[in-house]
Amino acid sequence: MKFERPTGFGGSIPRNWIDNNLPRCPLCKTPSLWEMAMEMKFTSYNRYHFRCPNCMAIISASVPSVSKAFGLHSVFASKNLKIESVGNNSELQHLVGAEYSLEVLQEWARQIHEGTKK
């Protein structure tokens, strides 16, 4: 998958969504200008993949969720953001594959890094 920082109108909705909702990576806690890739399948599982350029962690969200929820945080009450990779945060490897709500990841991003998440 090729990651890049989207420019132009085509990438503005997912780019603005991730920048506004997670201005800091929840795994490395640093301010992040997320890079993006899109996974397209012939199913309802099309996903945006957002990669932190600092720690290389990857978080994904479904395309319909990001498109419908732009500016509507309440849609993200359920667990629908998936940790695809923890990048160079090897002590957080146990999080790979887990799904969390936007609110949980936002709280992690606000916390001082304590070593591991449970």
N, CA and C atoms as an extended XYZ file, in Angstrom:
354
Properties=species:S:1:pos:R:3:atomname:S:1:resname:S:1:resid:I:1 pbc="F F F"
N         0.835       -1.164        0.000 N   MET     1
C         0.000        0.000        0.000 CA  MET     1
C         0.894        1.246        0.000 C   MET     1
N         0.576        2.180       -0.849 N   LYS     2
C         1.366        3.412       -0.945 CA  LYS     2
C         0.704        4.503       -0.102 C   LYS     2
N         1.453        5.043        0.852 N   PHE     3
C         0.948        6.111        1.704 CA  PHE     3
C         1.490        7.449        1.233 C   PHE     3
N         0.628        8.458        1.272 N   GLU     4
C         1.038        9.818        0.955 CA  GLU     4
C         0.101       10.790        1.644 C   GLU     4
N         0.563       12.013        1.784 N   ARG     5
C        -0.262       13.082        2.344 CA  ARG     5
C        -1.139       13.595        1.202 C   ARG     5
N        -2.471       13.346        1.257 N   PRO     6
C        -3.324       13.737        0.135 CA  PRO     6
C        -3.417       15.247       -0.028 C   PRO     6
N        -3.463       15.671       -1.273 N   THR     7
C        -3.666       17.080       -1.604 CA  THR     7
C        -4.877       17.170       -2.513 C   THR     7
N        -5.441       18.326       -2.604 N   GLY     8
C        -6.573       18.521       -3.498 CA  GLY     8
C        -7.879       18.047       -2.903 C   GLY     8
N        -8.933       18.252       -3.664 N   PHE     9
C       -10.281       17.963       -3.194 CA  PHE     9
C       -10.507       16.476       -2.930 C   PHE     9
N        -9.976       15.612       -3.766 N   GLY    10
C       -10.218       14.169       -3.654 CA  GLY    10
C        -9.861       13.582       -2.306 C   GLY    10
N        -8.824       14.070       -1.693 N   GLY    11
C        -8.414       13.545       -0.393 CA  GLY    11
C        -8.756       14.443        0.773 C   GLY    11
N        -9.488       15.521        0.509 N   SER    12
C        -9.721       16.504        1.567 CA  SER    12
C       -10.622       16.007        2.691 C   SER    12
N       -11.641       15.217        2.398 N   ILE    13
C       -12.534       14.755        3.467 CA  ILE    13
C       -11.806       13.827        4.429 C   ILE    13
N       -11.161       12.756        3.964 N   PRO    14
C       -10.454       11.914        4.940 CA  PRO    14
C        -9.270       12.639        5.590 C   PRO    14
N        -8.559       13.469        4.839 N   ARG    15
C        -7.416       14.201        5.396 CA  ARG    15
C        -7.885       15.138        6.506 C   ARG    15
N        -8.926       15.911        6.239 N   ASN    16
C        -9.439       16.831        7.249 CA  ASN    16
C       -10.028       16.090        8.439 C   ASN    16
N       -10.681       14.968        8.163 N   TRP    17
C       -11.271       14.186        9.254 CA  TRP    17
C       -10.186       13.708       10.216 C   TRP    17
N        -9.131       13.094        9.724 N   ILE    18
C        -8.078       12.576       10.610 CA  ILE    18
C        -7.311       13.714       11.268 C   ILE    18
N        -7.021       14.775       10.537 N   ASP    19
C        -6.292       15.903       11.121 CA  ASP    19
C        -7.086       16.579       12.239 C   ASP    19
N        -8.395       16.715       12.052 N   ASN    20
C        -9.231       17.365       13.065 CA  ASN    20
C        -9.488       16.474       14.275 C   ASN    20
N        -9.653       15.177       14.045 N   ASN    21
C       -10.012       14.272       15.130 CA  ASN    21
C        -8.829       13.674       15.870 C   ASN    21
N        -7.715       13.501       15.194 N   LEU    22
C        -6.511       12.966       15.845 CA  LEU    22
C        -5.299       13.805       15.447 C   LEU    22
N        -5.191       15.026       15.965 N   PRO    23
C        -4.026       15.851       15.625 CA  PRO    23
C        -2.726       15.305       16.212 C   PRO    23
N        -2.843       14.414       17.185 N   ARG    24
C        -1.690       13.699       17.748 CA  ARG    24
C        -1.918       12.206       17.552 C   ARG    24
N        -0.865       11.503       17.256 N   CYS    25
C        -0.964       10.047       17.136 CA  CYS    25
C        -1.257        9.466       18.515 C   CYS    25
N        -2.262        8.593       18.635 N   PRO    26
C        -2.565        8.007       19.940 CA  PRO    26
C        -1.519        7.003       20.420 C   PRO    26
N        -0.622        6.581       19.540 N   LEU    27
C         0.384        5.595       19.928 CA  LEU    27
C         1.720        6.226       20.304 C   LEU    27
N         2.157        7.251       19.575 N   CYS    28
C         3.446        7.882       19.913 CA  CYS    28
C         3.276        9.260       20.547 C   CYS    28
N         2.065        9.774       20.550 N   LYS    29
C         1.691       11.040       21.196 CA  LYS    29
C         2.247       12.292       20.533 C   LYS    29
N         2.864       12.183       19.381 N   THR    30
C         3.439       13.359       18.723 CA  THR    30
C         2.427       13.970       17.757 C   THR    30
N         2.520       15.284       17.525 N   PRO    31
C         1.661       15.897       16.508 CA  PRO    31
C         1.919       15.217       15.166 C   PRO    31
N         0.862       14.980       14.436 N   SER    32
C         1.011       14.199       13.212 CA  SER    32
C         0.263       14.810       12.043 C   SER    32
N         0.911       14.866       10.900 N   LEU    33
C         0.260       15.146        9.626 CA  LEU    33
C         0.138       13.792        8.931 C   LEU    33
N        -0.962       13.131        9.168 N   TRP    34
C        -1.177       11.757        8.737 CA  TRP    34
C        -1.019       11.579        7.234 C   TRP    34
N        -0.438       10.444        6.865 N   GLU    35
C        -0.385       10.013        5.466 CA  GLU    35
C        -1.545        9.048        5.275 C   GLU    35
N        -2.005        8.893        4.052 N   MET    36
C        -3.192        8.100        3.816 CA  MET    36
C        -3.021        7.152        2.631 C   MET    36
N        -3.675        6.016        2.734 N   ALA    37
C        -3.816        5.081        1.625 CA  ALA    37
C        -5.249        4.564        1.694 C   ALA    37
N        -5.741        4.073        0.585 N   MET    38
C        -7.110        3.566        0.558 CA  MET    38
C        -7.104        2.130        0.074 C   MET    38
N        -7.839        1.285        0.756 N   GLU    39
C        -7.968       -0.121        0.383 CA  GLU    39
C        -9.355       -0.311       -0.218 C   GLU    39
N        -9.382       -0.628       -1.490 N   MET    40
C       -10.651       -0.831       -2.187 CA  MET    40
C       -10.836       -2.308       -2.488 C   MET    40
N       -11.975       -2.832       -2.099 N   LYS    41
C       -12.343       -4.211       -2.393 CA  LYS    41
C       -13.748       -4.176       -2.973 C   LYS    41
N       -14.180       -5.264       -3.511 N   PHE    42
C       -15.533       -5.338       -4.059 CA  PHE    42
C       -16.504       -5.799       -2.981 C   PHE    42
N       -16.349       -5.212       -1.808 N   THR    43
C       -17.218       -5.534       -0.673 CA  THR    43
C       -17.513       -4.234        0.060 C   THR    43
N       -18.164       -4.344        1.177 N   SER    44
C       -18.452       -3.163        1.995 CA  SER    44
C       -17.290       -2.839        2.932 C   SER    44
N       -16.142       -3.466        2.719 N   TYR    45
C       -15.014       -3.290        3.636 CA  TYR    45
C       -13.948       -2.323        3.111 C   TYR    45
N       -14.313       -1.400        2.252 N   ASN    46
C       -13.362       -0.391        1.789 CA  ASN    46
C       -12.945        0.451        2.985 C   ASN    46
N       -11.624        0.670        3.131 N   ARG    47
C       -11.118        1.362        4.310 CA  ARG    47
C       -10.074        2.399        3.938 C   ARG    47
N       -10.071        3.486        4.709 N   TYR    48
C        -8.967        4.435        4.677 CA  TYR    48
C        -7.944        3.954        5.695 C   TYR    48
N        -6.687        4.003        5.309 N   HIS    49
C        -5.591        3.655        6.219 CA  HIS    49
C        -4.792        4.930        6.451 C   HIS    49
N        -4.646        5.293        7.710 N   PHE    50
C        -3.924        6.502        8.086 CA  PHE    50
C        -2.631        6.096        8.789 C   PHE    50
N        -1.498        6.607        8.307 N   ARG    51
C        -0.202        6.254        8.886 CA  ARG    51
C         0.445        7.489        9.506 C   ARG    51
N         0.904        7.326       10.732 N   CYS    52
C         1.641        8.393       11.407 CA  CYS    52
C         3.056        8.407       10.826 C   CYS    52
N         3.506        9.540       10.292 N   PRO    53
C         4.858        9.572        9.717 CA  PRO    53
C         5.959        9.565       10.775 C   PRO    53
N         5.588        9.755       12.040 N   ASN    54
C         6.586        9.759       13.117 CA  ASN    54
C         6.923        8.350       13.592 C   ASN    54
N         5.882        7.555       13.922 N   CYS    55
C         6.133        6.210       14.454 CA  CYS    55
C         5.745        5.106       13.476 C   CYS    55
N         5.105        5.461       12.358 N   MET    56
C         4.682        4.533       11.303 CA  MET    56
C         3.500        3.642       11.708 C   MET    56
N         2.806        3.980       12.785 N   ALA    57
C         1.607        3.242       13.170 CA  ALA    57
C         0.522        3.489       12.123 C   ALA    57
N        -0.343        2.488       11.931 N   ILE    58
C        -1.421        2.593       10.947 CA  ILE    58
C        -2.753        2.332       11.646 C   ILE    58
N        -3.687        3.262       11.455 N   ILE    59
C        -5.045        3.145       11.979 CA  ILE    59
C        -5.978        3.205       10.775 C   ILE    59
N        -6.986        2.332       10.730 N   SER    60
C        -7.908        2.357        9.597 CA  SER    60
C        -9.331        2.649       10.056 C   SER    60
N       -10.111        3.181        9.127 N   ALA    61
C       -11.531        3.458        9.344 CA  ALA    61
C       -12.266        3.164        8.044 C   ALA    61
N       -13.503        2.715        8.154 N   SER    62
C       -14.255        2.411        6.939 CA  SER    62
C       -14.539        3.691        6.163 C   SER    62
N       -14.562        3.573        4.851 N   VAL    63
C       -14.834        4.726        3.987 CA  VAL    63
C       -16.202        5.328        4.310 C   VAL    63
N       -17.267        4.522        4.433 N   PRO    64
C       -18.563        5.134        4.759 CA  PRO    64
C       -18.561        5.859        6.105 C   PRO    64
N       -17.861        5.323        7.093 N   SER    65
C       -17.811        5.971        8.405 CA  SER    65
C       -17.180        7.348        8.326 C   SER    65
N       -16.059        7.451        7.631 N   VAL    66
C       -15.372        8.744        7.512 CA  VAL    66
C       -16.212        9.705        6.684 C   VAL    66
N       -16.768        9.231        5.592 N   SER    67
C       -17.546       10.103        4.713 CA  SER    67
C       -18.806       10.620        5.392 C   SER    67
N       -19.523        9.741        6.088 N   LYS    68
C       -20.768       10.128        6.749 CA  LYS    68
C       -20.509       10.929        8.010 C   LYS    68
N       -19.414       10.631        8.688 N   ALA    69
C       -19.191       11.212       10.008 CA  ALA    69
C       -18.373       12.483        9.998 C   ALA    69
N       -17.997       12.971        8.841 N   PHE    70
C       -17.173       14.180        8.825 CA  PHE    70
C       -17.903       15.275        9.593 C   PHE    70
N       -17.338       15.616       10.753 N   GLY    71
C       -17.943       16.628       11.605 CA  GLY    71
C       -19.008       16.105       12.546 C   GLY    71
N       -19.303       14.808       12.509 N   LEU    72
C       -20.329       14.226       13.379 CA  LEU    72
C       -19.704       13.179       14.291 C   LEU    72
N       -19.151       13.619       15.396 N   HIS    73
C       -18.425       12.722       16.298 CA  HIS    73
C       -19.294       11.627       16.895 C   HIS    73
N       -20.587       11.861       17.058 N   SER    74
C       -21.444       10.883       17.713 CA  SER    74
C       -21.531        9.565       16.949 C   SER    74
N       -21.276        9.592       15.655 N   VAL    75
C       -21.320        8.363       14.860 CA  VAL    75
C       -20.225        7.397       15.305 C   VAL    75
N       -19.172        7.931       15.927 N   PHE    76
C       -18.038        7.097       16.288 CA  PHE    76
C       -18.102        6.550       17.709 C   PHE    76
N       -19.290        6.402       18.255 N   ALA    77
C       -19.429        5.862       19.603 CA  ALA    77
C       -19.074        4.374       19.629 C   ALA    77
N       -19.288        3.681       18.533 N   SER    78
C       -18.962        2.259       18.496 CA  SER    78
C       -17.490        2.070       18.128 C   SER    78
N       -17.023        0.865       18.300 N   LYS    79
C       -15.628        0.559       17.979 CA  LYS    79
C       -15.503        0.333       16.481 C   LYS    79
N       -14.964        1.297       15.775 N   ASN    80
C       -14.833        1.114       14.332 CA  ASN    80
C       -13.540        1.670       13.765 C   ASN    80
N       -12.591        2.012       14.615 N   LEU    81
C       -11.253        2.368       14.159 CA  LEU    81
C       -10.341        1.217       14.553 C   LEU    81
N        -9.601        0.721       13.586 N   LYS    82
C        -8.810       -0.491       13.812 CA  LYS    82
C        -7.322       -0.164       13.798 C   LYS    82
N        -6.593       -0.702       14.762 N   ILE    83
C        -5.137       -0.584       14.791 CA  ILE    83
C        -4.591       -1.652       13.846 C   ILE    83
N        -4.071       -1.230       12.709 N   GLU    84
C        -3.537       -2.171       11.712 CA  GLU    84
C        -2.073       -2.497       11.983 C   GLU    84
N        -1.332       -1.525       12.497 N   SER    85
C         0.093       -1.691       12.784 CA  SER    85
C         0.468       -0.697       13.870 C   SER    85
N         1.402       -1.075       14.732 N   VAL    86
C         1.891       -0.151       15.756 CA  VAL    86
C         3.223        0.459       15.347 C   VAL    86
N         3.631        0.233       14.099 N   GLY    87
C         4.865        0.822       13.591 CA  GLY    87
C         6.065        0.440       14.436 C   GLY    87
N         6.836        1.443       14.866 N   ASN    88
C         8.035        1.148       15.647 CA  ASN    88
C         7.765        1.127       17.151 C   ASN    88
N         6.493        1.026       17.554 N   ASN    89
C         6.100        0.916       18.961 CA  ASN    89
C         5.946       -0.557       19.339 C   ASN    89
N         7.011       -1.304       19.332 N   SER    90
C         6.922       -2.760       19.524 CA  SER    90
C         6.300       -3.159       20.854 C   SER    90
N         6.411       -2.309       21.874 N   GLU    91
C         5.818       -2.655       23.173 CA  GLU    91
C         4.281       -2.608       23.116 C   GLU    91
N         3.715       -2.068       22.051 N   LEU    92
C         2.262       -2.000       21.889 CA  LEU    92
C         1.732       -3.029       20.891 C   LEU    92
N         2.527       -4.011       20.549 N   GLN    93
C         2.175       -5.019       19.546 CA  GLN    93
C         0.846       -5.715       19.859 C   GLN    93
N         0.518       -5.840       21.129 N   HIS    94
C        -0.726       -6.518       21.512 CA  HIS    94
C        -1.984       -5.768       21.048 C   HIS    94
N        -1.843       -4.529       20.596 N   LEU    95
C        -2.989       -3.745       20.120 CA  LEU    95
C        -3.351       -4.016       18.663 C   LEU    95
N        -2.461       -4.644       17.915 N   VAL    96
C        -2.700       -4.879       16.482 CA  VAL    96
C        -3.953       -5.733       16.298 C   VAL    96
N        -4.843       -5.240       15.433 N   GLY    97
C        -6.082       -5.946       15.135 CA  GLY    97
C        -7.255       -5.523       16.009 C   GLY    97
N        -6.981       -4.814       17.092 N   ALA    98
C        -8.051       -4.381       17.989 CA  ALA    98
C        -8.779       -3.171       17.407 C   ALA    98
N       -10.046       -3.037       17.755 N   GLU    99
C       -10.851       -1.906       17.297 CA  GLU    99
C       -11.257       -1.057       18.487 C   GLU    99
N       -11.228        0.257       18.275 N   TYR   100
C       -11.527        1.213       19.331 CA  TYR   100
C       -12.395        2.329       18.777 C   TYR   100
N       -13.080        3.019       19.671 N   SER   101
C       -13.851        4.190       19.264 CA  SER   101
C       -12.907        5.375       19.094 C   SER   101
N       -13.368        6.365       18.364 N   LEU   102
C       -12.596        7.590       18.190 CA  LEU   102
C       -12.309        8.225       19.545 C   LEU   102
N       -13.270        8.205       20.432 N   GLU   103
C       -13.093        8.820       21.745 CA  GLU   103
C       -11.952        8.173       22.525 C   GLU   103
N       -11.832        6.863       22.460 N   VAL   104
C       -10.746        6.165       23.159 CA  VAL   104
C        -9.397        6.586       22.578 C   VAL   104
N        -9.281        6.607       21.261 N   LEU   105
C        -8.010        6.990       20.650 CA  LEU   105
C        -7.677        8.452       20.931 C   LEU   105
N        -8.679        9.308       20.978 N   GLN   106
C        -8.435       10.710       21.320 CA  GLN   106
C        -7.910       10.826       22.756 C   GLN   106
N        -8.463       10.047       23.662 N   GLU   107
C        -7.990       10.071       25.050 CA  GLU   107
C        -6.550        9.580       25.138 C   GLU   107
N        -6.226        8.523       24.399 N   TRP   108
C        -4.843        8.030       24.388 CA  TRP   108
C        -3.895        9.109       23.913 C   TRP   108
N        -4.292        9.836       22.873 N   ALA   109
C        -3.438       10.878       22.311 CA  ALA   109
C        -3.192       12.002       23.320 C   ALA   109
N        -4.136       12.217       24.239 N   ARG   110
C        -3.987       13.259       25.247 CA  ARG   110
C        -3.136       12.814       26.434 C   ARG   110
N        -3.049       11.529       26.661 N   GLN   111
C        -2.311       11.002       27.814 CA  GLN   111
C        -0.806       11.094       27.572 C   GLN   111
N        -0.092       11.199       28.684 N   ILE   112
C         1.358       11.092       28.621 CA  ILE   112
C         1.679        9.620       28.417 C   ILE   112
N         2.601        9.341       27.511 N   HIS   113
C         2.944        7.950       27.183 CA  HIS   113
C         3.394        7.219       28.452 C   HIS   113
N         2.719        6.127       28.768 N   GLU   114
C         3.009        5.361       29.973 CA  GLU   114
C         3.622        4.001       29.676 C   GLU   114
N         4.018        3.755       28.464 N   GLY   115
C         4.651        2.488       28.119 CA  GLY   115
C         3.748        1.547       27.373 C   GLY   115
N         2.590        1.162       27.955 N   THR   116
C         1.679        0.250       27.272 CA  THR   116
C         0.249        0.666       27.523 C   THR   116
N        -0.618        0.204       26.675 N   LYS   117
C        -2.060        0.422       26.807 CA  LYS   117
C        -2.702       -0.917       27.140 C   LYS   117
N        -3.803       -0.853       27.820 N   LYS   118
C        -4.511       -2.087       28.148 CA  LYS   118
C        -5.859       -2.096       27.507 C   LYS   118
